[in-house]
Amino acid sequence: MNRRAVFAAPLLIAVTAWAQVPPRALSFLVVGGAGRTGQLVVKDLLARGFAVRGLSRRVDDAKAAIPEATWFAGDVREPATLAAALAGVGVVVYAVGGTREHDPGNSAAAIYDVGVATVAAAAKPAGVRHIVLLSSAGVTPIGQPDEDPLREVTTAKRSGEAHMRASGLGYSIVRTYGVWDAAEGKLGILLTQGDKPSKTRLMTSRRDIARVLAECAVNPDAAGKSFEIGNVASPDPDAWAQEFSRLTQD
């Protein structure tokens, strides 16, 4: 049987179930909500009028930074810490990042591979309908040399994406190029698919990444799709929000 056909039916069911629930009836959990990108996603969803939860190991700092959200202490490496935060949540945004600089346990595999699998496994029985996963462009192996310094990260993120697609949940996978801290809305956002090497060095504003993640959390047209985003000059910087429907499902 065609592998694509094997996943098509569960994905269609998951997408249909999610699309039938009005966004206002959903609550949202941002995993990694205290991080630089995660905080921006929390603020974006709050600004849209939604009930938002955040999951972080630094919960006291998170509460001080964004008191309007409901915060839960948790760690994607420890499944037992996830249940309370996931209870009653409709959509999860997985925006976890980290390095070994402050915690040797923050390996790429722990965060981007095992962490994704752990959250997805806990989310399904909790009734979560959709997960938005933050990934990276370049995860598709195209002659990556063994000495590539990013190989550990791209390998882990590729595995995390596979866990997400096999979870039976609705999902969106957002792959970013290099991240910079330019203001949002100044440039357009290009949505592409295929994870092909860019002819130019694309960058993506952190604030624009957060905007796309938040939009994927509420827009059924983004369901079941993996795509890359990068900033480009555009006469209409907000046109990207209408582009999800043209993207192909996985």
Secondary structure, DSSP 8 states (H G I E B T S, - for coil): --HHHHHHHHHHHHHHHHHTS-GGG-EEEEETTTSHHHHHHHHHHHHTT-EEEEEES-HHHHHHH-TTSEEEE--TT-GGGTHHHHTT-SEEEE-----TTT-TT--HIIIIIIHHHHHHHHHHHHT--EEEEEEETT-S-SS--TT-TTHHHHHHHHHHHHHHHTSSSEEEEEEE-EEE---TTSSEEEEE-S----SS--EEEHHHHHHHHHHHHH-GGGTTEEEEEEEE--SSTTGGGG-GGGS---
